């Protein structure tokens, strides 16, 4: 179980920065960053404070499991367009993305595409995030 990854996920889900969580939980900001990166292990009491600051229960944190489904590979050439249309129809037009950094598949909005697990952002220039459909 990766407590740091779970904390990062729920922090991003809540739209908070590390500094905001640390302040609400009354812990040092650098220490909180170390917890998220897996460099430090908090006590149960501190973890409870952090969970309260994120508005989650400890059970949610402990039960967290990242999505690691690997999307089907996109074919090359002329078959690629047909493949994209089939995927879009299957999802009802929903935009899906896959993070090559952490292996997370996720739904994304049509705006900024950011991996909820590790924070990689989609950019036409890099290959951190592969988007398909939508």
Backbone as a printed PyTorch tensor [residue, N CA C, xyz], in Angstrom:
tensor([[[  0.8540,  -1.1780,   0.0000],
         [  0.0000,   0.0000,   0.0000],
         [  0.8960,   1.2370,   0.0000]],

        [[  0.6340,   2.1640,  -0.9080],
         [  1.4180,   3.3890,  -1.0300],
         [  0.6000,   4.5600,  -0.4870]],

        [[  0.8270,   4.8690,   0.7870],
         [  0.1020,   5.9600,   1.4500],
         [  0.3590,   7.2900,   0.7470]],

        [[  1.6060,   7.5210,   0.3390],
         [  1.9530,   8.7740,  -0.3250],
         [  1.1730,   8.9840,  -1.6050]],

        [[  1.0740,   7.9390,  -2.4220],
         [  0.3290,   8.0400,  -3.6820],
         [ -1.1470,   8.2920,  -3.4070]],

        [[ -1.6770,   7.6380,  -2.3880],
         [ -3.0880,   7.8250,  -2.0340],
         [ -3.3280,   9.2600,  -1.5630]],

        [[ -2.4320,   9.7830,  -0.7250],
         [ -2.5720,  11.1620,  -0.2530],
         [ -2.5140,  12.1440,  -1.4210]],

        [[ -1.5930,  11.9050,  -2.3260],
         [ -1.4520,  12.7780,  -3.4910],
         [ -2.7310,  12.7490,  -4.3320]],

        [[ -3.2810,  11.5610,  -4.5350],
         [ -4.5100,  11.4170,  -5.2990],
         [ -5.6470,  12.2090,  -4.6530]],

        [[ -5.8690,  11.9990,  -3.3550],
         [ -6.9790,  12.6750,  -2.6820],
         [ -6.7300,  14.1810,  -2.5620]],

        [[ -5.4700,  14.5910,  -2.4330],
         [ -5.1630,  16.0230,  -2.3820],
         [ -5.5070,  16.6760,  -3.7180]],

        [[ -5.1050,  16.0370,  -4.7990],
         [ -5.4190,  16.5910,  -6.1250],
         [ -6.9100,  16.5680,  -6.3900]],

        [[ -7.5680,  15.5300,  -5.9470],
         [ -9.0140,  15.4240,  -6.1010],
         [ -9.7150,  16.5760,  -5.3800]],

        [[ -9.1770,  16.9780,  -4.2450],
         [ -9.7750,  18.0710,  -3.4770],
         [ -9.3690,  19.4460,  -4.0020]],

        [[ -8.4030,  19.4800,  -4.9200],
         [ -7.9690,  20.7600,  -5.4910],
         [ -7.0550,  21.5610,  -4.5780]],

        [[ -6.4470,  20.9030,  -3.6190],
         [ -5.5800,  21.5870,  -2.6550],
         [ -4.1090,  21.4280,  -3.0280]],

        [[ -3.2930,  22.3630,  -2.5490],
         [ -1.8510,  22.2590,  -2.7050],
         [ -1.2880,  21.5310,  -1.4870]],

        [[ -0.0340,  21.1060,  -1.5770],
         [  0.6130,  20.4750,  -0.4200],
         [  0.6390,  21.4530,   0.7560]],

        [[  0.9010,  22.7260,   0.4700],
         [  0.9610,  23.7320,   1.5330],
         [ -0.3850,  23.8720,   2.2440]],

        [[ -1.4690,  23.8370,   1.4930],
         [ -2.8010,  23.9690,   2.0960],
         [ -3.1240,  22.7740,   2.9900]],

        [[ -2.8090,  21.5690,   2.5090],
         [ -3.0650,  20.3700,   3.3150],
         [ -2.2250,  20.4150,   4.5860]],

        [[ -0.9480,  20.7360,   4.4300],
         [ -0.0490,  20.7920,   5.5820],
         [ -0.5380,  21.8010,   6.6230]],

        [[ -0.9800,  22.9580,   6.1600],
         [ -1.4700,  23.9900,   7.0840],
         [ -2.7160,  23.5160,   7.8300]],

        [[ -3.6780,  22.9460,   7.0940],
         [ -4.9090,  22.4610,   7.7300],
         [ -4.6380,  21.3140,   8.6990]],

        [[ -3.6470,  20.4740,   8.3630],
         [ -3.3310,  19.3140,   9.1970],
         [ -2.3380,  19.6550,  10.3050]],

        [[ -1.8650,  20.8850,  10.2880],
         [ -0.8910,  21.3600,  11.2770],
         [  0.3920,  20.5270,  11.2770]],

        [[  0.8960,  20.2850,  10.0500],
         [  2.1840,  19.6100,   9.8890],
         [  3.0640,  20.4780,   9.0020]],

        [[  4.3600,  20.2780,   9.0870],
         [  5.3080,  21.0220,   8.2810],
         [  5.1090,  20.6890,   6.8030]],

        [[  5.1410,  21.7130,   5.9540],
         [  4.9140,  21.5190,   4.5200],
         [  5.9560,  20.5780,   3.9010]],

        [[  7.2150,  20.7320,   4.2710],
         [  8.2680,  19.8660,   3.7290],
         [  8.0630,  18.4220,   4.1900]],

        [[  7.6550,  18.2590,   5.4320],
         [  7.3870,  16.9250,   5.9600],
         [  6.2250,  16.2850,   5.1890]],

        [[  5.1820,  17.0650,   4.9380],
         [  4.0480,  16.5280,   4.1850],
         [  4.5020,  16.0880,   2.7880]],

        [[  5.3370,  16.8920,   2.1360],
         [  5.8610,  16.5330,   0.8160],
         [  6.6300,  15.2180,   0.8680]],

        [[  7.3940,  15.0090,   1.9330],
         [  8.1440,  13.7580,   2.0920],
         [  7.1980,  12.5710,   2.2470]],

        [[  6.0800,  12.7810,   2.9250],
         [  5.0890,  11.7010,   3.0870],
         [  4.5330,  11.3230,   1.7170]],

        [[  4.1600,  12.3290,   0.9180],
         [  3.6100,  12.0540,  -0.4200],
         [  4.6180,  11.3310,  -1.3030]],

        [[  5.8920,  11.6710,  -1.1600],
         [  6.9200,  11.0370,  -1.9880],
         [  7.3700,   9.6850,  -1.4270]],

        [[  6.8210,   9.2890,  -0.2820],
         [  7.1820,   8.0090,   0.3190],
         [  8.5170,   8.0280,   1.0340]],

        [[  9.0060,   9.2140,   1.3560],
         [ 10.2980,   9.3600,   2.0280],
         [ 10.1620,   9.3810,   3.5390]],

        [[  8.9390,   9.4820,   4.0290],
         [  8.6870,   9.5190,   5.4650],
         [  7.3700,   8.8090,   5.7720]],

        [[  7.3130,   8.1960,   6.9340],
         [  6.0940,   7.4910,   7.3560],
         [  5.4750,   8.2300,   8.5360]],

        [[  4.2440,   8.7200,   8.3680],
         [  3.6020,   9.4630,   9.4540],
         [  3.0570,   8.5280,  10.5350]],

        [[  2.8740,   9.0830,  11.7260],
         [  2.2080,   8.3270,  12.7830],
         [  0.7280,   8.2440,  12.4450]],

        [[  0.0240,   7.3590,  13.0990],
         [ -1.4120,   7.2180,  12.8690],
         [ -2.1250,   8.5310,  13.2210]],

        [[ -1.6900,   9.1620,  14.3020],
         [ -2.3120,  10.4220,  14.7210],
         [ -2.1540,  11.4960,  13.6430]],

        [[ -0.9400,  11.6110,  13.0770],
         [ -0.7210,  12.6080,  12.0200],
         [ -1.5190,  12.2680,  10.7740]],

        [[ -1.5640,  10.9950,  10.4620],
         [ -2.3210,  10.5600,   9.2910],
         [ -3.8050,  10.8920,   9.4510]],

        [[ -4.3300,  10.7410,  10.6590],
         [ -5.7280,  11.1100,  10.9130],
         [ -5.9480,  12.5980,  10.6820]],

        [[ -5.0070,  13.4310,  11.1350],
         [ -5.1180,  14.8810,  10.9270],
         [ -5.0890,  15.2140,   9.4320]],

        [[ -4.2060,  14.5500,   8.7090],
         [ -4.0920,  14.7960,   7.2710],
         [ -5.3770,  14.3770,   6.5630]],

        [[ -5.8960,  13.2270,   6.9420],
         [ -7.1550,  12.7600,   6.3400],
         [ -8.2830,  13.7560,   6.5990]],

        [[ -8.3870,  14.2500,   7.8210],
         [ -9.4200,  15.2430,   8.1370],
         [ -9.2460,  16.4950,   7.2820]],

        [[ -7.9970,  16.9170,   7.0820],
         [ -7.7550,  18.1170,   6.2780],
         [ -8.1710,  17.9100,   4.8250]],

        [[ -8.1170,  16.6550,   4.3540],
         [ -8.5220,  16.3340,   2.9900],
         [-10.0060,  16.0010,   2.8860]],

        [[-10.6660,  15.8650,   4.0270],
         [-12.0870,  15.5320,   4.0350],
         [-12.3560,  14.0770,   3.6990]],

        [[-11.4180,  13.2010,   4.0540],
         [-11.5930,  11.7670,   3.7940],
         [-11.4350,  10.9860,   5.0910]],

        [[-11.8840,   9.7250,   5.0570],
         [-11.7220,   8.8390,   6.2030],
         [-10.4540,   8.0090,   6.0060]],

        [[ -9.8820,   7.5400,   7.0890],
         [ -8.6850,   6.6950,   7.0170],
         [ -8.9520,   5.4640,   6.1550]],

        [[-10.1670,   4.9280,   6.2270],
         [-10.5060,   3.7320,   5.4480],
         [-10.3450,   3.9870,   3.9450]],

        [[-10.6840,   5.1990,   3.5120],
         [-10.5260,   5.5360,   2.0980],
         [ -9.0490,   5.5200,   1.7160]],

        [[ -8.2320,   6.0630,   2.5900],
         [ -6.7990,   6.1220,   2.3280],
         [ -6.1990,   4.7270,   2.2640]],

        [[ -6.5540,   3.9040,   3.2240],
         [ -6.0220,   2.5440,   3.2900],
         [ -6.5580,   1.6950,   2.1430]],

        [[ -7.7900,   1.9410,   1.7150],
         [ -8.3950,   1.1590,   0.6470],
         [ -8.0780,   1.6550,  -0.7520]],

        [[ -7.2850,   2.7230,  -0.8580],
         [ -6.9560,   3.3050,  -2.1590],
         [ -6.1770,   2.3140,  -3.0230]],

        [[ -6.5770,   2.2280,  -4.2860],
         [ -5.8810,   1.3710,  -5.2440],
         [ -5.8350,   2.1020,  -6.5820]],

        [[ -4.6420,   2.3530,  -7.1230],
         [ -4.5640,   3.0710,  -8.3990],
         [ -5.1010,   2.2350,  -9.5430]],

        [[ -5.6400,   2.9200, -10.5270],
         [ -6.1210,   2.2540, -11.7360],
         [ -4.8890,   1.9840, -12.6050]],

        [[ -4.7200,   0.7400, -13.0040],
         [ -3.5370,   0.4180, -13.8040],
         [ -3.8840,  -0.3680, -15.0600]],

        [[ -5.0530,  -0.1540, -15.5840],
         [ -5.4290,  -0.8360, -16.8180],
         [ -4.6170,  -0.2630, -17.9780]],

        [[ -4.1600,  -1.1160, -18.8240],
         [ -3.4050,  -0.6930, -19.9930],
         [ -4.3650,  -0.6210, -21.1770]],

        [[ -4.4520,   0.5420, -21.8140],
         [ -5.3640,   0.6530, -22.9490],
         [ -4.8460,  -0.1440, -24.1370]],

        [[ -5.7430,  -0.5460, -25.0190],
         [ -5.2930,  -1.2560, -26.2130],
         [ -4.3990,  -0.3560, -27.0580]],

        [[ -3.4210,  -0.9540, -27.7010],
         [ -2.4830,  -0.1840, -28.5350],
         [ -3.1730,   0.3360, -29.7900]],

        [[ -2.8810,   1.5640, -30.1070],
         [ -3.4450,   2.2220, -31.2920],
         [ -2.6840,   1.7490, -32.5160]],

        [[ -3.4010,   1.2940, -33.5520],
         [ -2.7140,   0.8600, -34.7740],
         [ -2.1420,   2.0560, -35.5350]],

        [[ -1.2420,   1.7800, -36.4400],
         [ -0.6140,   2.8220, -37.2700],
         [ -1.3650,   2.9730, -38.5940]],

        [[ -1.1360,   4.0750, -39.2520],
         [ -1.6460,   4.2950, -40.6010],
         [ -3.1460,   4.5000, -40.6880]],

        [[ -3.7290,   4.0230, -41.7870],
         [ -5.1440,   4.2400, -42.0840],
         [ -6.0580,   3.5720, -41.0620]],

        [[ -5.6340,   2.4810, -40.4750],
         [ -6.4590,   1.7750, -39.4880],
         [ -6.6340,   2.5810, -38.2020]],

        [[ -5.7660,   3.5500, -37.9630],
         [ -5.8120,   4.3430, -36.7340],
         [ -7.1040,   5.1510, -36.6160]],

        [[ -7.5600,   5.7590, -37.7060],
         [ -8.7850,   6.5680, -37.6620],
         [-10.0010,   5.7180, -37.3230]],

        [[-10.1050,   4.5670, -37.9480],
         [-11.2260,   3.6670, -37.6620],
         [-11.1750,   3.1980, -36.2110]],

        [[ -9.9830,   2.8810, -35.7340],
         [ -9.7870,   2.4510, -34.3460],
         [-10.2630,   3.5310, -33.3790]],

        [[ -9.8870,   4.7990, -33.6460],
         [-10.3030,   5.9280, -32.8070],
         [-11.8280,   6.0620, -32.7890]],

        [[-12.4750,   5.9330, -33.9460],
         [-13.9410,   6.0470, -34.0160],
         [-14.6070,   4.9400, -33.1980]],

        [[-14.0800,   3.7190, -33.2810],
         [-14.6340,   2.6070, -32.5040],
         [-14.4850,   2.8590, -31.0080]],

        [[-13.3390,   3.3330, -30.5760],
         [-13.1160,   3.6120, -29.1420],
         [-14.0570,   4.7140, -28.6630]],

        [[-14.2210,   5.7470, -29.4880],
         [-15.0910,   6.8580, -29.1190],
         [-16.5340,   6.3940, -28.9880]],

        [[-16.9830,   5.5450, -29.8920],
         [-18.3490,   5.0060, -29.8360],
         [-18.5350,   4.1640, -28.5800]],

        [[-17.5440,   3.3380, -28.2540],
         [-17.6180,   2.4990, -27.0540],
         [-17.7380,   3.3330, -25.7840]],

        [[-17.0920,   4.4810, -25.7620],
         [-17.0860,   5.3280, -24.5670],
         [-18.1400,   6.4180, -24.6080]],

        [[-18.9160,   6.4800, -25.6500],
         [-19.9230,   7.5320, -25.7590],
         [-19.2960,   8.9030, -25.9360]],

        [[-18.1170,   8.9640, -26.5830],
         [-17.4600,  10.2440, -26.8320],
         [-16.5810,  10.7090, -25.6900]],

        [[-16.4650,   9.9470, -24.6040],
         [-15.6620,  10.3590, -23.4590],
         [-14.1770,  10.3220, -23.8020]],

        [[-13.4520,  11.3380, -23.4020],
         [-12.0130,  11.3980, -23.6160],
         [-11.3230,  10.5440, -22.5610]],

        [[-10.4700,   9.6430, -22.9910],
         [ -9.7070,   8.7820, -22.0870],
         [ -8.2320,   9.0770, -22.2830]],

        [[ -7.4550,   8.8380, -21.2520],
         [ -6.0230,   9.0810, -21.3260],
         [ -5.2810,   7.9970, -20.5590]],

        [[ -4.0190,   7.8020, -20.9330],
         [ -3.1610,   6.8160, -20.2790],
         [ -1.8360,   7.4930, -19.9690]],

        [[ -1.3940,   7.3830, -18.7220],
         [ -0.1390,   7.9920, -18.2940],
         [  0.9800,   6.9580, -18.4200]],

        [[  1.9660,   7.2530, -19.2450],
         [  3.1010,   6.3550, -19.4350],
         [  4.0560,   6.3880, -18.2440]],

        [[  3.9470,   7.3990, -17.4210],
         [  4.8110,   7.5300, -16.2560],
         [  4.4350,   6.5290, -15.1660]],

        [[  3.1560,   6.4980, -14.7980],
         [  2.7320,   5.6530, -13.6680],
         [  1.7880,   4.5280, -14.0670]],

        [[  1.3610,   4.4850, -15.3390],
         [  0.5030,   3.4040, -15.8010],
         [ -0.9680,   3.5750, -15.4690]],

        [[ -1.4050,   4.7940, -15.2130],
         [ -2.7980,   5.0440, -14.8500],
         [ -3.6310,   5.3860, -16.0830]],

        [[ -4.7890,   4.7420, -16.2070],
         [ -5.7570,   5.0870, -17.2410],
         [ -6.8410,   5.8950, -16.5540]],

        [[ -7.2670,   7.0000, -17.1750],
         [ -8.2510,   7.8580, -16.5200],
         [ -9.0960,   8.6090, -17.5330]],

        [[-10.2660,   9.0560, -17.0650],
         [-11.1360,   9.9060, -17.8760],
         [-10.6170,  11.3270, -17.7470]],

        [[-10.7330,  12.0880, -18.8100],
         [-10.2370,  13.4560, -18.7840],
         [-11.2520,  14.3990, -19.3960]],

        [[-11.1850,  15.6470, -18.9780],
         [-12.0560,  16.6600, -19.5750],
         [-11.4140,  17.1280, -20.8700]],

        [[-12.1460,  17.8950, -21.6290],
         [-11.6170,  18.3620, -22.9080],
         [-10.6050,  19.4880, -22.7050]],

        [[-10.5000,  20.0070, -21.4890],
         [ -9.5330,  21.0630, -21.2000],
         [ -8.1590,  20.4960, -20.9070]],

        [[ -7.5820,  20.9060, -19.8080],
         [ -6.2500,  20.4590, -19.4010],
         [ -6.3010,  18.9930, -18.9800]],

        [[ -5.4290,  18.1590, -19.5320],
         [ -5.4030,  16.7350, -19.2100],
         [ -4.2380,  16.4830, -18.2630]],

        [[ -4.5620,  16.1190, -17.0040],
         [ -3.5510,  15.8910, -15.9780],
         [ -3.8120,  14.5460, -15.3200]],

        [[ -2.7770,  13.7410, -15.1940],
         [ -2.9050,  12.4340, -14.5450],
         [ -3.2250,  12.6370, -13.0640]],

        [[ -4.2990,  12.0280, -12.5480],
         [ -4.6490,  12.1980, -11.1380],
         [ -3.6900,  11.4610, -10.2060]],

        [[ -2.9130,  10.5570, -10.7320],
         [ -2.0010,   9.7690,  -9.9050],
         [ -0.6670,  10.4760,  -9.6970]],

        [[ -0.0200,  10.9210, -10.7810],
         [  1.3370,  11.4630, -10.6480],
         [  1.4690,  12.9140, -11.0870]],

        [[  0.4470,  13.4640, -11.7350],
         [  0.4760,  14.8760, -12.0980],
         [  1.0490,  15.1970, -13.4660]],

        [[  1.4210,  14.1930, -14.2570],
         [  1.9110,  14.4620, -15.6090],
         [  0.8170,  15.1720, -16.4010]],

        [[  1.2300,  16.1070, -17.2530],
         [  0.2660,  16.8370, -18.0740],
         [  0.4240,  16.4490, -19.5340]],

        [[ -0.7130,  16.3830, -20.2330],
         [ -0.6840,  16.0970, -21.6680],
         [ -0.1320,  17.2940, -22.4100]],

        [[  0.7220,  17.0230, -23.3650],
         [  1.2990,  18.0470, -24.2150],
         [  1.5970,  17.3740, -25.5530]],

        [[  1.3250,  18.0560, -26.6520],
         [  1.6060,  17.4830, -27.9710],
         [  3.0940,  17.1830, -28.1500]],

        [[  3.9420,  17.8560, -27.3900],
         [  5.3910,  17.7190, -27.5340],
         [  5.9680,  16.5130, -26.7860]],

        [[  5.3470,  16.1110, -25.6690],
         [  5.9170,  15.0030, -24.8950],
         [  5.0680,  13.7460, -25.0430]],

        [[  5.5330,  12.6680, -24.4770],
         [  4.8050,  11.4070, -24.5540],
         [  4.4140,  10.8970, -23.1680]],

        [[  4.2810,  11.8130, -22.1870],
         [  3.9050,  11.4050, -20.8440],
         [  2.4770,  10.8490, -20.8240]],

        [[  1.5830,  11.5320, -21.5270],
         [  0.1650,  11.1560, -21.5450],
         [ -0.2360,  10.8310, -22.9830]],

        [[ -0.8760,   9.6660, -23.1460],
         [ -1.4520,   9.3210, -24.4440],
         [ -2.9520,   9.5170, -24.3060]],

        [[ -3.5480,  10.2690, -25.1940],
         [ -4.9960,  10.4380, -25.1440],
         [ -5.6240,   9.7000, -26.3100]],

        [[ -6.7970,   9.2220, -26.0650],
         [ -7.5410,   8.5110, -27.1050],
         [ -9.0100,   8.7320, -26.8870]],

        [[ -9.7400,   8.8050, -27.9660],
         [-11.1830,   9.0740, -27.8870],
         [-11.4390,  10.5380, -27.6290]],

        [[-12.6740,  10.9490, -27.7830],
         [-13.1020,  12.3100, -27.4780],
         [-12.5350,  13.3560, -28.3820]]])
